[in-house]
């Protein structure tokens, strides 16, 4: 997605120009390395800085968001209404 995504509903995230809703649900046990491996398998490259990769979690009502910047790689987990709102925003932006 090349549109600006207002991530104001997600704590600690600045607005992003690139957000990828990953095509396959992820296993809830995956964390930094496992989610990064899924990004690399899907995109052919390591997770990029200032890009959010959003993973739906298999059989759950939450999401995980993988981000990187010059300092760290982070995984944020959202549940319930917050997760549904992020997915809705991503789906609308992709139209």
ABEGO torsion letter per residue (X at the ends): XABBBBAAABBGBBBBABBBBBABBBBAABBAAAAAAAAAAAAGBBBBBGBBBBBBBBGBABBBBBBBBAABBBBBBBBEAAAAAAAAAAAAAAX
